[in-house]
């Protein structure tokens, strides 16, 4: 059990660090991110919405105040990472590795979250 908790917190910490960095970059580097979104075929108005959603998702996952919010946070991040992967693959820009890493961290964090904290 202790080993599982360590694995959970390492994976979840890395996932949350990645998502927080991404959400913060969306805000601080808005113009650059908007240009990248345009090349991927996404509208610019999604940038700030995704930034806020990512930061709220991290909060929901780390605080564990609500199982429902935590579940929605995990689901939202999964959709975000899958769409990012699909977008990068569709334009063949070679930038899909960040999404793949995010998906691996997500899968590990979600698996251990369910194993350790899911209510039967």
Protein Blocks (a to p, Z undefined) as FASTA:
>chain_A
ZZmmmmmmmmmmmmmmmmmmmmmmmmmmmmmmmmmmmmnopafklmmmmmmmmmmmmmmm
mnomamklmmmmmmmmmmmmmmmmmmmmmnonopmmmmmmmmmmmmmmmmmmmmmmocZZ
